[in-house]
Structure formats: structure tokens, C-alpha cells
Amino acid sequence: MSRFQLSLNVSDVDASVEFYSKLLGVKPAKHRDGYANFIVEDPPLKLIVIEAEGESGSINHVGIEYESGDEVASQTQRIAELELPVKVDDPHTCCFATQEKAWTIDADGIPWELYTVVDDTEHFGANPHGGTPLDVLLPPVSVEELEAALEDPNVVVIDAQGDDSYGTAHIAGTNHFDFNGVAEQAATTIASKDQRVLVYCTDKDCLGAEFVGTLLVEAGYSNVGRFPGGVEDWAASGRTVETGSGVSASS
């Protein structure tokens, strides 16, 4: 039986375990330092609480847990044929388990995980959103470095917020990428695989930059960085943002 998964960022896993044990009427199936999960039979749900992964009280990611790798592969193929963005992970250890999984992402940057658990482990393993530490895969840059990049014709800066957030506010002079067909968009926007590329999203919890940046790296682009704070930090620094219509709006 498959089940819905909801993963939450929390400030105190032990306090969350106490609350959700009472709310859901079950004890955690797994409770480790900084991590716990609950398996609920009715309704079918896996609830995960994680410390130090993002802003407390926010969604880390959502997903569907399947019984087998064959089901994961079948569902991955199905959504790929529907032209949704798909990133397939190699089997690796994550969240105290060995997993087979794939990821997709919705129009607002919320990541969806399709996965199965192969075996339990004693170690947390990789970040839930990939095998390589994010700051290694997509090295962060400062707001000053991003500003300089926008003035440099040899650097491509990509907005990875999703259509709705892009229309609300974006950094002027950037290239908006849809989550579908990232490699195809890159081929018409980035001159070479070693050209400098910077990616940003809405704020530090938005995962669009991670999703698009990872796909660029997997497509062979070797000089990709990211601006972690996104539009929120850019505006907070006193710099100007634009709306989807191109009208300037100062923060």
C-alpha cells in the first residue's frame, strides 16, 4: 500500500514527537537525534519531522512512499510522459534508510518525492534533496557577487522561482526558467558547459534553485552556483526588484 508523506521543518524534534504522538495516536516508528517519523495506517500517512533543515514550521518536502522500486520506476515514467519535471536519484542512504527515489517539483517550487525504503540504517545519510551536500554541488554566492554577475555579460543568472512567484517579484536582467525542459532551455541560453551560471529562487526555503541547479549540473554544466537568499534577501539589502510586467518595485 502506498501512503502520502509530509515532511516538516521543526525547531525541536522531541517536542514535536510529544505533540504528534498525542495528535496521531501513535508512537514514532523511528526517533533519532534531530529526526523522527510516524507511520499512520488510517489515513495512510508518513509524517516526518526534521531539525535544522529549514525555517521551523515550514514544509521540508512532500511525497508518496511506494512498496517497491518497480512502483517508483513506473510512477516516475508516468509523470515523465506527462512532461512533468523529473529528477531520478541513484539509490542512497537518507533519513536513516536506504532508498530508491525520484523527485518532481510543482509550479511554486514545492518538491515531491516518489520513493521506496529498501532497508533501515544507523546513519542519517544524505540531505533529503540529494546525495551531494548542496553547498558543494551548487556553491553559494553573496548578494555582492550576484550584483557583479548581473553586470558581467559572461555570466548567466537564472530565476528558478516558478511562474507565479516570478510574476510577483524577480531580479531584473535575469533569465526565467520553467521547471520543465531545463536542459533544453539551458542549451539556448548558456553558451558553453563551462560558462558561469548563477541560480536563485524566492527565499532561503524555496527549492527551485536547488532543483534547476542540480539538473544543470547533471546536464554537464560545470560552473553553477546559487544565491541562497533569493529575491527576499536581494530586496532586504535595499536592491530593486521587478514585477512580471517589468514595473520596478523597491522594497
Backbone torsions as a table, in degrees:
resi	resn	phi	psi	omega
1	MET	NA	131.1	176.1
2	SER	-82.9	161.2	179.5
3	ARG	-147.0	150.5	175.9
4	PHE	-71.5	142.9	176.2
5	GLN	-120.5	135.0	174.1
6	LEU	-126.8	122.3	-179.3
7	SER	-113.9	124.1	-174.9
8	LEU	-115.0	142.2	170.6
9	ASN	-84.3	127.6	-178.1
10	VAL	-131.0	160.2	179.8
11	SER	-87.2	-25.3	-175.6
12	ASP	-147.1	104.5	-177.0
13	VAL	-61.9	-41.1	-177.8
14	ASP	-63.0	-41.0	176.9
15	ALA	-65.4	-37.9	178.8
16	SER	-67.4	-38.0	177.6
17	VAL	-61.3	-42.7	179.0
18	GLU	-61.5	-44.6	-178.6
19	PHE	-66.6	-51.3	-173.4
20	TYR	-73.3	-25.5	173.5
21	SER	-61.5	-39.8	178.9
22	LYS	-73.9	-43.7	-177.0
23	LEU	-64.7	-45.9	-173.5
24	LEU	-89.7	-15.9	179.2
25	GLY	76.1	18.2	177.7
26	VAL	-137.5	153.7	173.7
27	LYS	-83.3	157.5	179.4
28	PRO	-62.1	139.8	175.0
29	ALA	-73.2	-28.7	179.2
30	LYS	-145.4	128.9	-179.2
31	HIS	-138.7	110.7	-179.6
32	ARG	-127.0	174.6	177.6
33	ASP	-60.6	113.8	178.3
34	GLY	81.9	5.0	-175.2
35	TYR	-152.9	142.2	171.4
36	ALA	-155.4	152.7	171.2
37	ASN	-138.3	151.3	179.8
38	PHE	-119.7	136.9	174.9
39	ILE	-112.1	116.3	-176.9
40	VAL	-110.6	129.5	-177.8
41	GLU	-80.8	-36.3	-176.5
42	ASP	-138.7	107.9	-1.0
43	PRO	-76.2	157.9	-178.0
44	PRO	-62.2	111.9	-173.4
45	LEU	-150.6	138.9	164.2
46	LYS	-115.4	117.5	177.5
47	LEU	-104.2	129.0	-179.8
48	ILE	-119.8	136.4	174.3
49	VAL	-123.4	131.8	-173.5
50	ILE	-133.5	133.7	173.7
51	GLU	-87.5	150.0	167.7
52	ALA	60.7	31.2	175.9
53	GLU	-109.4	-13.4	-177.7
54	GLY	176.4	-173.3	-177.7
55	GLU	-64.3	128.4	-178.2
56	SER	-57.7	137.9	-179.8
57	GLY	87.7	6.7	179.7
58	SER	-110.4	166.0	177.6
59	ILE	-78.6	128.7	172.3
60	ASN	-78.9	-55.2	171.7
61	HIS	-167.7	170.1	175.1
62	VAL	-126.3	170.2	-178.7
63	GLY	-179.6	-172.7	176.6
64	ILE	-133.3	127.1	175.7
65	GLU	-95.3	129.2	179.8
66	TYR	-109.6	165.4	-176.5
67	GLU	-78.7	-22.5	-174.6
68	SER	-147.0	160.7	174.9
69	GLY	-64.9	-29.8	178.1
70	ASP	-63.7	-39.3	177.6
71	GLU	-66.5	-40.5	177.2
72	VAL	-60.0	-45.7	-179.7
73	ALA	-62.9	-41.6	-179.7
74	SER	-65.0	-44.6	179.8
75	GLN	-68.6	-36.0	177.4
76	THR	-62.7	-44.4	178.0
77	GLN	-62.8	-40.6	-179.0
78	ARG	-60.7	-48.0	-177.0
79	ILE	-73.6	-28.6	175.5
80	ALA	-65.6	-39.5	178.7
81	GLU	-67.2	-23.4	175.5
82	LEU	-86.3	5.5	175.9
83	GLU	66.5	30.2	168.7
84	LEU	-83.0	150.6	179.0
85	PRO	-66.9	135.1	-176.8
86	VAL	-135.3	135.1	172.2
87	LYS	-127.4	117.9	-179.3
88	VAL	-93.6	127.3	176.3
89	ASP	-91.9	142.1	167.3
90	ASP	-67.7	150.5	177.2
91	PRO	-55.5	131.4	178.8
92	HIS	-157.9	170.1	-179.3
93	THR	-84.0	129.9	178.4
94	CYS	-153.8	136.4	174.3
95	CYS	58.7	41.9	178.0
96	PHE	62.3	32.9	178.2
97	ALA	-155.7	150.8	169.7
98	THR	-88.0	128.3	-172.4
99	GLN	-132.1	152.9	165.7
100	GLU	-111.6	133.0	-172.1
101	LYS	-158.3	164.8	170.3
102	ALA	-139.0	160.0	-179.4
103	TRP	-126.0	146.6	164.3
104	THR	-132.1	177.4	-175.8
105	ILE	-148.3	139.0	-177.4
106	ASP	-86.3	-179.1	-173.1
107	ALA	-66.5	-17.4	179.3
108	ASP	-102.8	7.2	176.2
109	GLY	90.7	10.9	178.3
110	ILE	-83.3	121.6	-178.4
111	PRO	-78.9	138.8	175.0
112	TRP	-115.7	131.7	-177.7
113	GLU	-109.2	129.3	172.4
114	LEU	-111.7	118.0	-170.1
115	TYR	-154.1	166.9	169.5
116	THR	-137.7	148.1	177.4
117	VAL	-91.3	123.7	179.3
118	VAL	-88.2	-42.0	-178.1
119	ASP	-162.6	155.2	174.2
120	ASP	-84.0	152.0	177.7
121	THR	-132.9	169.9	178.5
122	GLU	-92.1	-5.9	-175.8
123	HIS	-120.1	147.1	-179.0
124	PHE	-61.7	-44.9	-179.9
125	GLY	86.5	-147.8	-172.0
126	ALA	-78.2	161.4	170.7
127	ASN	-53.2	141.3	-179.3
128	PRO	-56.1	-19.0	-176.5
129	HIS	-101.9	17.6	176.0
130	GLY	157.9	171.9	-176.3
131	GLY	-90.5	-31.6	-179.1
132	THR	-96.2	136.3	177.3
133	PRO	-50.9	135.8	-172.6
134	LEU	-58.8	-40.3	-178.0
135	ASP	-70.7	-15.1	173.8
136	VAL	-87.4	-44.4	-179.0
137	LEU	-66.6	-44.4	-176.9
138	LEU	-131.8	82.8	-174.6
139	PRO	-56.8	134.1	-177.6
140	PRO	-74.1	151.8	174.4
141	VAL	-124.1	159.0	179.5
142	SER	-84.5	170.1	178.0
143	VAL	-64.3	-33.3	177.9
144	GLU	-67.6	-39.2	178.1
145	GLU	-67.3	-37.9	177.3
146	LEU	-65.3	-41.7	179.3
147	GLU	-61.1	-42.9	178.2
148	ALA	-65.1	-36.9	-179.8
149	ALA	-63.9	-35.6	179.6
150	LEU	-66.6	-21.7	177.7
151	GLU	-92.2	-5.7	-175.9
152	ASP	-102.5	113.9	-177.8
153	PRO	-66.1	-12.5	179.6
154	ASN	-89.7	-0.4	179.2
155	VAL	-113.4	134.5	176.3
156	VAL	-102.9	124.6	178.1
157	VAL	-110.0	126.4	-173.3
158	ILE	-113.6	130.1	172.5
159	ASP	-88.8	121.8	-177.9
160	ALA	-121.8	42.8	-176.7
161	GLN	-85.4	-22.9	-166.2
162	GLY	95.9	155.9	-171.1
163	ASP	-59.5	-44.7	-175.5
164	ASP	-65.7	-47.4	-179.4
165	SER	-67.3	-34.6	176.8
166	TYR	-60.4	-42.9	179.7
167	GLY	-66.5	-29.5	179.0
168	THR	-70.4	-47.0	179.9
169	ALA	-168.1	135.2	174.9
170	HIS	-148.2	168.0	-179.9
171	ILE	-86.3	128.0	-176.5
172	ALA	-62.7	146.2	175.7
173	GLY	82.5	13.4	-179.4
174	THR	-106.0	166.5	-179.1
175	ASN	-103.5	115.4	-179.6
176	HIS	-80.2	124.3	178.0
177	PHE	-107.4	132.9	169.1
178	ASP	-74.8	155.7	-180.0
179	PHE	-73.1	-18.6	177.2
180	ASN	-89.8	141.3	174.1
181	GLY	63.7	43.2	-177.9
182	VAL	-60.7	-44.9	-178.3
183	ALA	-63.0	-38.4	179.6
184	GLU	-67.7	-41.1	176.9
185	GLN	-64.5	-39.7	180.0
186	ALA	-63.0	-37.7	-177.6
187	ALA	-62.6	-27.7	-179.8
188	THR	-97.7	-5.3	-175.4
189	THR	-114.9	-35.3	-174.8
190	ILE	-105.2	125.6	-170.9
191	ALA	-69.2	-35.8	-177.4
192	SER	-150.2	162.8	-176.7
193	LYS	-68.0	-19.0	179.9
194	ASP	-104.3	6.6	176.9
195	GLN	-66.6	145.4	179.4
196	ARG	-69.2	130.2	-179.3
197	VAL	-132.8	133.1	174.4
198	LEU	-120.9	140.1	-177.3
199	VAL	-124.2	141.3	176.1
200	TYR	-140.4	163.5	178.4
201	CYS	-129.5	-153.5	-174.3
202	THR	-79.7	-46.3	-178.7
203	ASP	-155.7	-173.5	-174.1
204	LYS	-67.0	-20.0	-179.4
205	ASP	-96.5	-8.9	178.2
206	CYS	-76.1	131.8	-173.1
207	LEU	-103.9	10.3	179.1
208	GLY	-62.1	-40.1	-179.7
209	ALA	-65.7	-38.2	177.1
210	GLU	-64.3	-43.6	-178.0
211	PHE	-64.9	-52.8	-178.3
212	VAL	-66.0	-44.0	-179.4
213	GLY	-60.5	-41.4	178.9
214	THR	-63.8	-41.8	177.9
215	LEU	-63.8	-35.9	177.0
216	LEU	-64.7	-44.5	178.3
217	VAL	-61.3	-44.2	179.7
218	GLU	-65.1	-25.9	177.7
219	ALA	-82.4	-1.9	174.9
220	GLY	106.3	2.2	178.3
221	TYR	-77.6	125.1	-165.4
222	SER	-106.0	1.2	-175.0
223	ASN	-134.3	55.3	-174.6
224	VAL	-105.9	127.9	174.4
225	GLY	-124.1	177.5	-179.5
226	ARG	-141.7	150.7	173.7
227	PHE	-100.9	101.8	-168.0
228	PRO	-63.4	-35.9	-174.6
229	GLY	-76.2	-16.0	176.9
230	GLY	61.2	-157.7	-177.3
231	VAL	-58.4	-36.0	-178.0
232	GLU	-59.7	-48.8	-179.6
233	ASP	-71.4	-34.6	177.5
234	TRP	-60.5	-47.4	179.8
235	ALA	-68.6	-38.3	-179.5
236	ALA	-64.0	-24.5	178.8
237	SER	-79.7	-0.9	179.9
238	GLY	93.0	3.8	179.6
239	ARG	-86.1	158.7	-171.6
240	THR	-88.2	142.0	172.6
241	VAL	-117.1	165.6	178.0
242	GLU	-120.6	157.0	171.6
243	THR	-88.3	176.6	-178.7
244	GLY	-60.9	-27.2	-179.8
245	SER	-83.4	-3.5	179.5
246	GLY	89.1	5.5	178.7
247	VAL	-78.4	129.0	-177.4
248	SER	-68.8	138.6	178.5
249	ALA	-141.5	109.3	-179.6
250	SER	-78.4	148.7	178.9
251	SER	-82.5	NA	NA
